[in-house]
């Protein structure tokens, strides 16, 4: 939750450190992976963000927000076909965007 709060305050680098510590403690913490992916995406580190959203999806394939975040990263990288697939999956899972 500290990572989420810091990210909300615009302190994304500090947020990423918190998410990494949470992941170190529990590598299957999907919320931490997703939070880290979101913070990385906001920093323009889209390749890294996509990897973290993929890790979230590996842990919980039904996380619509992770699919959406992945889609945003892919779209920013002009990987439009892959982005559309990710957005479709997010929508199927009930993610509102």
CORTARA-V655030 format. One record per run of one state. SS is the DSSP state (a for helix, b for strand, c for the rest). FROM is the first residue (numbers start at 1). LEN is the number of residues. If there is no record, write none. Layout:
[[SS | FROM | LEN] [SS | FROM | LEN]]
This chain:
[[c | 1 | 1] [a | 2 | 7] [c | 9 | 3] [a | 12 | 14] [c | 26 | 4] [a | 30 | 13] [c | 43 | 3] [a | 46 | 14] [c | 60 | 4] [a | 64 | 13] [c | 77 | 3] [a | 80 | 13] [c | 93 | 5]]
